Amino acid sequence: MGQGMQSCLSLTLREGNKEMARIRGKKDGSIHRRENGTWRAQVSLEGRRLSYTAKTRRECQEWLKKVIGQIDDGLTYASSTVTLDEFLQSWLESTKASNRQTTWTQYAQLTRTYVRPHLGKARLKDLRPDQLQSLYNRLLAAGVGTYTVIKIHTMLHSALEQAVKMGIANRNVSGGTIPPKRPTKEMNILDESQVSQLLVAAHGTRLEALLHLALSTGMRQMEILGLKWSDLDWVFQTLKVERQLVRPDWGIAHFAQPKTKYGRRTLALGDRTIAVLRNHNEFQNEERKHAGEKWSENGLIFTTKFGTPIHPRNLLRDFKLLLRKTGLPVIRFHDLRHTAASLMLNHGIPVIVVSRRLGHAKPSITLDVYGHLLPSMQAEAAQKIDELITPVEFFQLHRTAPNCTRSAPELHQDVVDL
């Protein structure tokens, strides 16, 4: 509260059941004790009163000071009554066009399932960091996944940041919380022998070209499922990553741009990969003929037997079935991306090239994620450094005139002086 405000306020106290602390001046505020022993603070705003009830007078004094400061900063009566749930609904509506559909849908579900039941009725101007922290702790204790709680924190931080910009909140209280740390998922990577074994087992199946492309490029699953034949240049042997499949469980599959600008990239393909894709193209043409009128043309490289987008769950089911049949470790489909990165890095492909193929924003991200997979490169580097710093004796003798004779000790001294 500013000096000007302090100078125009006076405080009077009255004891007993009607004990009251009143603040008079530009804004009218009061604190009094209720018959049930609790304390009530009130302040006048635009001809109406804002009220706050607490167990102690101190809490009411702190609330009154905070609200008067908010009024100085432009708080209106309308914004003072907005609840967190009301604001989030308005925020979701205003960000629907700018957010990805999957992100927006997820935020709406998180609000409905987790935020509204616990904090929905809390007034936005009264929201405190400890309330958000308590929400996170309760959800984790109830068994809600860490990633879900992190997503809730991300959503609330973004929404409350907008509330600050709009003048509805003085600060982003989510900044005072400690959200859970993102757990580190163990990478299950196939070695070269296992990769060869997998591709041999997939030969002649619907998965052959898809797995080959995943292992040769390190593309993400949804990027692969979003590829179209128009993205492939047979002559220059390149493949453009322009979109990814979006298939929410509740809705119809559609396509969207990659999450970041670095996800849109052009990948060079080897002769072997091009040959595998040619065979796959012929295989798809046969499926198209066999399906007849049931075929749904989407121009996709990888489809169901009717031309429709492949559901990720079905792909994962068939992938794990192939792994079990081959006797290989049952890994996630995403681990093929890790496997591709490991193969490239361990065979001397520059990090910047690997980074571009994976769609990372910068090489440092690639090193942060996969740097621990490079023990052989560390050993090679150690050997090269040893060779560079190995001491080598260097001798240089002074030339002497033909008629000059010098003793062996004198020559030895010249060498020592060098």
C-alpha positions as a Markdown table, in Angstrom:
| # | Residue | x | y | z |
|---|---|---|---|---|
| 1 | Met | 0.0 | 0.0 | 0.0 |
| 2 | Gly | 1.4 | 3.4 | -1.0 |
| 3 | Gln | 2.3 | 6.3 | 1.2 |
| 4 | Gly | -0.7 | 8.3 | -0.2 |
| 5 | Met | -3.1 | 5.6 | 0.9 |
| 6 | Gln | -1.5 | 5.2 | 4.3 |
| 7 | Ser | -1.9 | 8.9 | 5.0 |
| 8 | Cys | -5.6 | 8.9 | 4.2 |
| 9 | Leu | -6.4 | 5.9 | 6.5 |
| 10 | Ser | -7.1 | 5.9 | 10.2 |
| 11 | Leu | -7.7 | 3.0 | 12.5 |
| 12 | Thr | -10.1 | 2.8 | 15.5 |
| 13 | Leu | -10.6 | -0.3 | 17.6 |
| 14 | Arg | -13.5 | -1.4 | 19.7 |
| 15 | Glu | -13.5 | -4.4 | 22.0 |
| 16 | Gly | -16.3 | -7.0 | 22.7 |
| 17 | Asn | -18.6 | -8.8 | 20.4 |
| 18 | Lys | -18.7 | -5.7 | 18.2 |
| 19 | Glu | -15.0 | -5.2 | 18.3 |
| 20 | Met | -14.1 | -3.5 | 15.0 |
| 21 | Ala | -11.1 | -2.1 | 13.3 |
| 22 | Arg | -12.2 | 0.5 | 10.7 |
| 23 | Ile | -10.1 | 2.0 | 8.0 |
| 24 | Arg | -11.5 | 5.2 | 6.6 |
| 25 | Gly | -10.5 | 7.4 | 3.6 |
| 26 | Lys | -10.6 | 6.9 | -0.1 |
| 27 | Lys | -11.7 | 3.3 | 0.5 |
| 28 | Asp | -13.8 | 2.2 | 3.5 |
| 29 | Gly | -12.5 | -0.9 | 5.2 |
| 30 | Ser | -13.4 | -2.7 | 8.5 |
| 31 | Ile | -12.5 | -5.7 | 10.6 |
| 32 | His | -14.9 | -7.0 | 13.3 |
| 33 | Arg | -15.3 | -10.1 | 15.4 |
| 34 | Arg | -18.4 | -12.2 | 14.8 |
| 35 | Glu | -20.5 | -14.0 | 17.5 |
| 36 | Asn | -19.0 | -17.4 | 16.6 |
| 37 | Gly | -15.5 | -16.2 | 17.3 |
| 38 | Thr | -14.3 | -15.7 | 13.7 |
| 39 | Trp | -13.2 | -12.5 | 12.2 |
| 40 | Arg | -14.8 | -10.7 | 9.2 |
| 41 | Ala | -13.0 | -8.0 | 7.1 |
| 42 | Gln | -14.9 | -5.8 | 4.6 |
| 43 | Val | -13.9 | -3.2 | 2.2 |
| 44 | Ser | -16.0 | -0.9 | -0.1 |
| 45 | Leu | -15.5 | -1.1 | -3.8 |
| 46 | Glu | -17.7 | 0.7 | -6.4 |
| 47 | Gly | -20.4 | 1.1 | -3.8 |
| 48 | Arg | -20.4 | -2.6 | -2.9 |
| 49 | Arg | -18.7 | -4.5 | -0.1 |
| 50 | Leu | -16.1 | -7.3 | -0.4 |
| 51 | Ser | -16.0 | -9.6 | 2.6 |
| 52 | Tyr | -13.5 | -12.1 | 3.9 |
| 53 | Thr | -13.8 | -14.3 | 7.0 |
| 54 | Ala | -10.9 | -15.8 | 8.9 |
| 55 | Lys | -10.0 | -17.3 | 12.3 |
| 56 | Thr | -7.7 | -14.5 | 13.3 |
| 57 | Arg | -7.7 | -10.7 | 13.1 |
| 58 | Arg | -4.2 | -10.9 | 11.6 |
| 59 | Glu | -5.4 | -12.8 | 8.6 |
| 60 | Cys | -8.2 | -10.3 | 8.1 |
| 61 | Gln | -5.7 | -7.4 | 8.3 |
| 62 | Glu | -3.4 | -9.0 | 5.7 |
| 63 | Trp | -6.4 | -9.6 | 3.4 |
| 64 | Leu | -7.6 | -6.0 | 3.8 |
| 65 | Lys | -4.1 | -4.7 | 3.1 |
| 66 | Lys | -3.9 | -6.9 | 0.0 |
| 67 | Val | -7.3 | -6.0 | -1.4 |
| 68 | Ile | -6.7 | -2.2 | -0.9 |
| 69 | Gly | -3.5 | -2.6 | -2.8 |
| 70 | Gln | -5.3 | -4.4 | -5.6 |
| 71 | Ile | -7.9 | -1.6 | -5.7 |
| 72 | Asp | -5.1 | 0.9 | -6.1 |
| 73 | Asp | -3.8 | -1.3 | -9.0 |
| 74 | Gly | -7.2 | -1.1 | -10.7 |
| 75 | Leu | -9.2 | -4.0 | -9.2 |
| 76 | Thr | -12.9 | -3.7 | -10.2 |
| 77 | Tyr | -15.9 | -5.3 | -8.4 |
| 78 | Ala | -16.6 | -7.5 | -11.4 |
| 79 | Ser | -13.1 | -9.0 | -11.5 |
| 80 | Ser | -13.0 | -9.3 | -7.7 |
| 81 | Thr | -15.8 | -11.8 | -7.7 |
| 82 | Val | -14.4 | -14.0 | -10.5 |
| 83 | Thr | -13.7 | -17.6 | -9.3 |
| 84 | Leu | -10.8 | -19.7 | -10.6 |
| 85 | Asp | -13.3 | -22.0 | -12.5 |
| 86 | Glu | -15.0 | -19.0 | -14.1 |
| 87 | Phe | -11.7 | -17.6 | -15.3 |
| 88 | Leu | -10.4 | -20.9 | -16.6 |
| 89 | Gln | -13.6 | -21.4 | -18.6 |
| 90 | Ser | -13.2 | -17.9 | -20.1 |
| 91 | Trp | -9.5 | -18.5 | -20.7 |
| 92 | Leu | -10.1 | -21.9 | -22.4 |
| 93 | Glu | -12.6 | -20.2 | -24.7 |
| 94 | Ser | -10.2 | -17.4 | -25.7 |
| 95 | Thr | -7.3 | -19.8 | -26.4 |
| 96 | Lys | -9.2 | -22.4 | -28.3 |
| 97 | Ala | -8.1 | -21.0 | -31.7 |
| 98 | Ser | -4.4 | -20.6 | -30.7 |
| 99 | Asn | -3.9 | -23.9 | -29.0 |
| 100 | Arg | -3.5 | -27.3 | -30.7 |
| 101 | Gln | -6.8 | -29.2 | -30.5 |
| 102 | Thr | -5.3 | -32.0 | -28.5 |
| 103 | Thr | -3.7 | -29.5 | -26.0 |
| 104 | Trp | -7.0 | -27.6 | -25.6 |
| 105 | Thr | -9.0 | -30.7 | -25.1 |
| 106 | Gln | -6.5 | -31.9 | -22.5 |
| 107 | Tyr | -6.6 | -28.6 | -20.6 |
| 108 | Ala | -10.4 | -28.6 | -20.6 |
| 109 | Gln | -10.4 | -32.2 | -19.2 |
| 110 | Leu | -7.8 | -31.3 | -16.5 |
| 111 | Thr | -9.9 | -28.3 | -15.5 |
| 112 | Arg | -13.1 | -30.3 | -15.3 |
| 113 | Thr | -11.6 | -33.4 | -13.5 |
| 114 | Tyr | -9.0 | -32.0 | -11.2 |
| 115 | Val | -9.1 | -28.2 | -10.7 |
| 116 | Arg | -12.9 | -27.5 | -10.5 |
| 117 | Pro | -13.7 | -30.0 | -7.7 |
| 118 | His | -10.8 | -28.8 | -5.5 |
| 119 | Leu | -10.3 | -25.1 | -6.3 |
| 120 | Gly | -13.0 | -24.1 | -8.7 |
| 121 | Lys | -14.9 | -21.9 | -6.2 |
| 122 | Ala | -11.8 | -20.0 | -5.0 |
| 123 | Arg | -11.8 | -16.4 | -6.0 |
| 124 | Leu | -9.0 | -15.6 | -8.3 |
| 125 | Lys | -7.9 | -12.5 | -6.4 |
| 126 | Asp | -7.6 | -14.6 | -3.2 |
| 127 | Leu | -5.7 | -17.5 | -4.7 |
| 128 | Arg | -2.5 | -18.4 | -2.8 |
| 129 | Pro | 0.5 | -20.5 | -3.8 |
| 130 | Asp | -0.1 | -22.9 | -0.9 |
| 131 | Gln | -3.5 | -23.7 | -2.3 |
| 132 | Leu | -2.1 | -24.8 | -5.6 |
| 133 | Gln | 0.7 | -26.7 | -3.8 |
| 134 | Ser | -1.9 | -28.5 | -1.7 |
| 135 | Leu | -3.8 | -29.4 | -4.9 |
| 136 | Tyr | -0.6 | -31.0 | -6.4 |
| 137 | Asn | 0.2 | -32.9 | -3.2 |
| 138 | Arg | -3.3 | -34.2 | -2.8 |
| 139 | Leu | -3.5 | -35.4 | -6.4 |
| 140 | Leu | -0.1 | -37.2 | -6.2 |
| 141 | Ala | -1.2 | -38.8 | -2.9 |
| 142 | Ala | -4.4 | -40.0 | -4.6 |
| 143 | Gly | -2.4 | -41.8 | -7.3 |
| 144 | Val | -2.7 | -39.2 | -10.1 |
| 145 | Gly | 0.3 | -39.6 | -12.5 |
| 146 | Thr | 3.2 | -37.2 | -12.2 |
| 147 | Tyr | 2.9 | -36.2 | -15.8 |
| 148 | Thr | -0.7 | -35.3 | -15.2 |
| 149 | Val | 0.1 | -33.1 | -12.3 |
| 150 | Ile | 2.9 | -31.4 | -14.3 |
| 151 | Lys | 0.4 | -30.7 | -17.0 |
| 152 | Ile | -2.0 | -29.2 | -14.6 |
| 153 | His | 0.8 | -26.9 | -13.3 |
| 154 | Thr | 1.7 | -25.9 | -16.9 |
| 155 | Met | -1.9 | -25.1 | -17.6 |
| 156 | Leu | -2.5 | -23.0 | -14.5 |
| 157 | His | 0.8 | -21.2 | -15.0 |
| 158 | Ser | -0.2 | -20.2 | -18.5 |
| 159 | Ala | -3.8 | -19.2 | -17.5 |
| 160 | Leu | -2.7 | -17.2 | -14.4 |
| 161 | Glu | -0.1 | -15.4 | -16.5 |
| 162 | Gln | -2.9 | -14.2 | -18.7 |
| 163 | Ala | -4.9 | -13.1 | -15.7 |
| 164 | Val | -2.0 | -10.9 | -14.6 |
| 165 | Lys | -1.8 | -9.3 | -18.0 |
| 166 | Met | -5.5 | -8.7 | -17.9 |
| 167 | Gly | -5.2 | -7.0 | -14.5 |
| 168 | Ile | -7.5 | -9.6 | -12.9 |
| 169 | Ala | -4.6 | -10.9 | -10.7 |
| 170 | Asn | -1.7 | -9.1 | -9.2 |
| 171 | Arg | 0.8 | -12.0 | -9.6 |
| 172 | Asn | 1.1 | -15.5 | -10.9 |
| 173 | Val | 0.8 | -17.5 | -7.7 |
| 174 | Ser | 1.9 | -20.7 | -9.5 |
| 175 | Gly | 5.4 | -19.3 | -9.5 |
| 176 | Gly | 5.5 | -19.9 | -5.7 |
| 177 | Thr | 4.8 | -23.7 | -6.0 |
| 178 | Ile | 7.1 | -26.6 | -6.4 |
| 179 | Pro | 5.6 | -28.9 | -9.1 |
| 180 | Pro | 6.8 | -32.5 | -9.2 |
| 181 | Lys | 9.9 | -33.2 | -11.3 |
| 182 | Arg | 9.5 | -35.0 | -14.6 |
| 183 | Pro | 10.5 | -38.6 | -14.1 |
| 184 | Thr | 13.3 | -40.0 | -16.3 |
| 185 | Lys | 12.1 | -42.8 | -18.5 |
| 186 | Glu | 14.5 | -45.6 | -19.1 |
| 187 | Met | 15.5 | -46.0 | -22.7 |
| 188 | Asn | 15.3 | -49.6 | -24.0 |
| 189 | Ile | 17.6 | -49.6 | -27.0 |
| 190 | Leu | 18.1 | -52.5 | -29.5 |
| 191 | Asp | 21.6 | -53.2 | -30.5 |
| 192 | Glu | 22.7 | -53.8 | -34.1 |
| 193 | Ser | 22.2 | -57.5 | -34.0 |
| 194 | Gln | 18.7 | -57.1 | -32.6 |
| 195 | Val | 17.8 | -54.4 | -35.2 |
| 196 | Ser | 18.8 | -56.8 | -38.0 |
| 197 | Gln | 16.8 | -59.6 | -36.3 |
| 198 | Leu | 13.7 | -57.4 | -36.1 |
| 199 | Leu | 13.9 | -56.3 | -39.8 |
| 200 | Val | 14.4 | -59.9 | -40.9 |
| 201 | Ala | 11.3 | -60.9 | -39.0 |
| 202 | Ala | 9.3 | -58.0 | -40.4 |
| 203 | His | 10.3 | -58.8 | -44.0 |
| 204 | Gly | 7.2 | -59.3 | -46.2 |
| 205 | Thr | 4.8 | -58.1 | -43.5 |
| 206 | Arg | 2.8 | -54.8 | -43.2 |
| 207 | Leu | 5.3 | -53.5 | -40.7 |
| 208 | Glu | 8.4 | -53.9 | -42.9 |
| 209 | Ala | 8.6 | -50.5 | -44.5 |
| 210 | Leu | 7.2 | -48.7 | -41.4 |
| 211 | Leu | 9.9 | -50.2 | -39.0 |
| 212 | His | 12.6 | -49.7 | -41.6 |
| 213 | Leu | 11.7 | -46.0 | -41.9 |
| 214 | Ala | 11.5 | -45.6 | -38.1 |
| 215 | Leu | 15.0 | -47.1 | -37.6 |
| 216 | Ser | 16.6 | -45.3 | -40.5 |
| 217 | Thr | 15.3 | -41.8 | -39.6 |
| 218 | Gly | 14.4 | -41.8 | -35.9 |
| 219 | Met | 11.0 | -40.2 | -36.7 |
| 220 | Arg | 8.3 | -40.1 | -34.1 |
| 221 | Gln | 5.4 | -42.5 | -34.3 |
| 222 | Met | 2.7 | -39.9 | -35.1 |
| 223 | Glu | 5.0 | -38.3 | -37.7 |
| 224 | Ile | 5.3 | -41.6 | -39.5 |
| 225 | Leu | 1.6 | -42.2 | -39.4 |
| 226 | Gly | 1.0 | -38.8 | -40.9 |
| 227 | Leu | 3.3 | -39.3 | -43.9 |
| 228 | Lys | 1.8 | -39.0 | -47.4 |
| 229 | Trp | 3.2 | -40.2 | -50.7 |
| 230 | Ser | 3.3 | -36.6 | -51.8 |
| 231 | Asp | 5.9 | -36.0 | -49.1 |
| 232 | Leu | 8.3 | -38.4 | -50.8 |
| 233 | Asp | 10.6 | -37.4 | -53.6 |
| 234 | Trp | 11.7 | -40.6 | -55.5 |
| 235 | Val | 14.3 | -38.8 | -57.6 |
| 236 | Phe | 16.1 | -36.9 | -55.0 |
| 237 | Gln | 15.4 | -39.5 | -52.3 |
| 238 | Thr | 14.1 | -37.1 | -49.7 |
| 239 | Leu | 11.1 | -37.2 | -47.4 |
| 240 | Lys | 9.4 | -34.2 | -46.0 |
| 241 | Val | 7.9 | -34.2 | -42.5 |
| 242 | Glu | 5.0 | -31.8 | -42.8 |
| 243 | Arg | 2.4 | -33.1 | -40.4 |
| 244 | Gln | 1.6 | -35.7 | -37.7 |
| 245 | Leu | -1.4 | -37.8 | -37.0 |
| 246 | Val | -3.7 | -36.7 | -34.2 |
| 247 | Arg | -6.0 | -39.3 | -33.0 |
| 248 | Pro | -7.7 | -38.6 | -29.7 |
| 249 | Asp | -9.6 | -41.5 | -28.1 |
| 250 | Trp | -12.8 | -39.6 | -28.2 |
| 251 | Gly | -12.7 | -38.2 | -31.7 |
| 252 | Ile | -12.0 | -38.6 | -35.3 |
| 253 | Ala | -8.4 | -38.8 | -36.6 |
| 254 | His | -7.0 | -35.7 | -38.1 |
| 255 | Phe | -3.7 | -34.1 | -39.0 |
| 256 | Ala | -1.8 | -31.2 | -37.5 |
| 257 | Gln | 1.6 | -29.6 | -38.0 |
| 258 | Pro | 4.5 | -30.8 | -35.8 |
| 259 | Lys | 4.6 | -29.2 | -32.4 |
| 260 | Thr | 7.7 | -27.1 | -33.2 |
| 261 | Lys | 9.1 | -25.5 | -36.3 |
| 262 | Tyr | 12.1 | -27.8 | -36.0 |
| 263 | Gly | 9.7 | -30.8 | -36.4 |
| 264 | Arg | 9.1 | -29.7 | -40.0 |
| 265 | Arg | 12.2 | -31.1 | -41.8 |
| 266 | Thr | 13.4 | -32.8 | -44.9 |
| 267 | Leu | 15.1 | -36.2 | -44.5 |
| 268 | Ala | 17.5 | -37.8 | -46.9 |
| 269 | Leu | 16.9 | -41.5 | -47.5 |
| 270 | Gly | 19.3 | -44.2 | -48.5 |
| 271 | Asp | 19.0 | -46.5 | -51.5 |
| 272 | Arg | 17.9 | -49.4 | -49.3 |
| 273 | Thr | 15.1 | -47.3 | -47.7 |
| 274 | Ile | 13.9 | -46.2 | -51.1 |
| 275 | Ala | 13.7 | -49.8 | -52.3 |
| 276 | Val | 11.7 | -50.8 | -49.3 |
| 277 | Leu | 9.3 | -48.0 | -49.9 |
| 278 | Arg | 8.9 | -49.0 | -53.5 |
| 279 | Asn | 7.9 | -52.5 | -52.5 |
| 280 | His | 5.5 | -51.0 | -49.9 |
| 281 | Asn | 3.9 | -48.9 | -52.6 |
| 282 | Glu | 3.3 | -51.9 | -54.7 |
| 283 | Phe | 1.9 | -53.8 | -51.7 |
| 284 | Gln | -0.5 | -50.9 | -51.0 |
| 285 | Asn | -1.7 | -50.8 | -54.6 |
| 286 | Glu | -2.6 | -54.5 | -54.3 |
| 287 | Glu | -4.5 | -53.7 | -51.1 |
| 288 | Arg | -6.3 | -50.9 | -52.8 |
| 289 | Lys | -7.5 | -53.2 | -55.6 |
| 290 | His | -8.6 | -55.9 | -53.1 |
| 291 | Ala | -10.6 | -53.4 | -51.0 |
| 292 | Gly | -12.4 | -51.9 | -54.0 |
| 293 | Glu | -15.1 | -49.5 | -52.9 |
| 294 | Lys | -14.2 | -50.0 | -49.2 |
| 295 | Trp | -10.9 | -48.2 | -49.8 |
| 296 | Ser | -10.7 | -44.7 | -48.3 |
| 297 | Glu | -8.1 | -42.7 | -50.2 |
| 298 | Asn | -6.1 | -40.4 | -47.9 |
| 299 | Gly | -2.8 | -40.4 | -49.7 |
| 300 | Leu | -1.1 | -41.9 | -46.7 |
| 301 | Ile | 2.0 | -44.0 | -46.9 |
| 302 | Phe | 1.0 | -46.2 | -44.0 |
| 303 | Thr | -2.6 | -47.2 | -43.7 |
| 304 | Thr | -5.0 | -50.0 | -42.7 |
| 305 | Lys | -6.1 | -52.5 | -45.3 |
| 306 | Phe | -8.9 | -50.0 | -46.2 |
| 307 | Gly | -6.7 | -46.9 | -46.6 |
| 308 | Thr | -7.6 | -45.3 | -43.3 |
| 309 | Pro | -5.1 | -44.0 | -40.8 |
| 310 | Ile | -3.6 | -46.6 | -38.5 |
| 311 | His | -4.6 | -46.3 | -34.8 |
| 312 | Pro | -1.5 | -46.0 | -32.6 |
| 313 | Arg | -2.8 | -48.7 | -30.2 |
| 314 | Asn | -3.2 | -51.2 | -33.1 |
| 315 | Leu | 0.3 | -50.4 | -34.3 |
| 316 | Leu | 1.7 | -51.0 | -30.8 |
| 317 | Arg | -0.2 | -54.3 | -30.5 |
| 318 | Asp | 1.2 | -55.6 | -33.8 |
| 319 | Phe | 4.7 | -54.3 | -33.0 |
| 320 | Lys | 4.9 | -56.0 | -29.6 |
| 321 | Leu | 3.4 | -59.2 | -31.1 |
| 322 | Leu | 6.3 | -59.2 | -33.6 |
| 323 | Leu | 8.9 | -58.6 | -30.9 |
| 324 | Arg | 7.5 | -61.6 | -28.8 |
| 325 | Lys | 7.4 | -63.8 | -31.9 |
| 326 | Thr | 11.1 | -62.9 | -32.6 |
| 327 | Gly | 12.2 | -63.3 | -29.1 |
| 328 | Leu | 13.3 | -59.7 | -28.7 |
| 329 | Pro | 12.8 | -57.5 | -25.7 |
| 330 | Val | 9.3 | -56.0 | -25.6 |
| 331 | Ile | 10.0 | -52.3 | -25.9 |
| 332 | Arg | 7.9 | -49.2 | -26.6 |
| 333 | Phe | 7.6 | -48.0 | -30.2 |
| 334 | His | 9.2 | -44.8 | -29.2 |
| 335 | Asp | 12.3 | -46.8 | -28.3 |
| 336 | Leu | 12.9 | -47.3 | -32.0 |
| 337 | Arg | 13.6 | -43.5 | -32.1 |
| 338 | His | 16.2 | -43.9 | -29.3 |
| 339 | Thr | 17.6 | -46.9 | -31.1 |
| 340 | Ala | 18.0 | -44.9 | -34.4 |
| 341 | Ala | 19.8 | -42.1 | -32.5 |
| 342 | Ser | 22.1 | -44.5 | -30.8 |
| 343 | Leu | 23.1 | -46.2 | -34.0 |
| 344 | Met | 23.8 | -42.8 | -35.7 |
| 345 | Leu | 25.8 | -41.4 | -32.9 |
| 346 | Asn | 27.9 | -44.5 | -32.3 |
| 347 | His | 28.8 | -44.7 | -35.9 |
| 348 | Gly | 30.3 | -41.3 | -36.1 |
| 349 | Ile | 27.5 | -39.3 | -37.7 |
| 350 | Pro | 27.9 | -35.7 | -36.5 |
| 351 | Val | 25.6 | -34.6 | -33.6 |
| 352 | Ile | 24.3 | -31.7 | -35.6 |
| 353 | Val | 23.2 | -34.1 | -38.4 |
| 354 | Val | 21.5 | -36.5 | -35.9 |
| 355 | Ser | 19.8 | -33.5 | -34.3 |
| 356 | Arg | 18.3 | -32.3 | -37.6 |
| 357 | Arg | 17.1 | -35.8 | -38.5 |
| 358 | Leu | 15.4 | -36.2 | -35.1 |
| 359 | Gly | 13.8 | -32.8 | -35.3 |
| 360 | His | 15.5 | -31.3 | -32.2 |
| 361 | Ala | 15.7 | -27.6 | -31.9 |
| 362 | Lys | 19.5 | -27.7 | -31.3 |
| 363 | Pro | 22.3 | -30.2 | -31.0 |
| 364 | Ser | 22.6 | -29.6 | -27.2 |
| 365 | Ile | 19.2 | -31.3 | -26.8 |
| 366 | Thr | 20.4 | -34.3 | -28.6 |
| 367 | Leu | 23.5 | -34.5 | -26.4 |
| 368 | Asp | 21.4 | -34.0 | -23.2 |
| 369 | Val | 19.2 | -36.9 | -24.2 |
| 370 | Tyr | 21.7 | -39.3 | -25.8 |
| 371 | Gly | 25.1 | -38.2 | -24.5 |
| 372 | His | 25.3 | -41.1 | -22.1 |
| 373 | Leu | 25.0 | -43.6 | -25.0 |
| 374 | Leu | 28.5 | -42.6 | -26.3 |
| 375 | Pro | 31.0 | -44.6 | -24.3 |
| 376 | Ser | 32.9 | -45.8 | -27.3 |
| 377 | Met | 33.3 | -42.2 | -28.6 |
| 378 | Gln | 34.6 | -41.3 | -25.2 |
| 379 | Ala | 37.2 | -44.0 | -25.3 |
| 380 | Glu | 38.3 | -43.0 | -28.8 |
| 381 | Ala | 38.6 | -39.4 | -27.8 |
| 382 | Ala | 40.7 | -40.4 | -24.8 |
| 383 | Gln | 43.2 | -42.3 | -27.1 |
| 384 | Lys | 43.4 | -39.4 | -29.5 |
| 385 | Ile | 44.1 | -36.9 | -26.7 |
| 386 | Asp | 46.8 | -39.2 | -25.3 |
| 387 | Glu | 48.5 | -39.2 | -28.7 |
| 388 | Leu | 48.3 | -35.4 | -29.0 |
| 389 | Ile | 50.0 | -34.8 | -25.6 |
| 390 | Thr | 52.6 | -37.5 | -25.7 |
| 391 | Pro | 56.0 | -35.8 | -25.0 |
| 392 | Val | 58.6 | -36.2 | -27.8 |
| 393 | Glu | 62.3 | -35.5 | -27.3 |
| 394 | Phe | 63.7 | -32.9 | -29.6 |
| 395 | Phe | 67.5 | -32.5 | -30.2 |
| 396 | Gln | 69.3 | -29.8 | -32.2 |
| 397 | Leu | 73.0 | -29.6 | -32.4 |
| 398 | His | 74.9 | -26.3 | -33.2 |
| 399 | Arg | 76.7 | -26.4 | -36.5 |
| 400 | Thr | 80.5 | -25.8 | -36.1 |
| 401 | Ala | 83.2 | -24.7 | -38.6 |
| 402 | Pro | 85.3 | -27.5 | -40.2 |
| 403 | Asn | 88.4 | -26.5 | -38.3 |
| 404 | Cys | 86.6 | -26.3 | -35.0 |
| 405 | Thr | 87.0 | -29.2 | -32.6 |
| 406 | Arg | 84.8 | -29.6 | -29.5 |
| 407 | Ser | 84.8 | -32.2 | -26.8 |
| 408 | Ala | 81.9 | -34.6 | -26.1 |
| 409 | Pro | 81.1 | -32.9 | -22.8 |
| 410 | Glu | 80.7 | -29.6 | -24.6 |
| 411 | Leu | 78.3 | -31.1 | -27.1 |
| 412 | His | 76.3 | -32.7 | -24.3 |
| 413 | Gln | 76.1 | -29.3 | -22.6 |
| 414 | Asp | 74.6 | -27.8 | -25.8 |
| 415 | Val | 71.9 | -30.4 | -25.8 |
| 416 | Val | 71.0 | -29.8 | -22.1 |
| 417 | Asp | 70.8 | -26.1 | -22.8 |
| 418 | Leu | 68.2 | -26.8 | -25.5 |
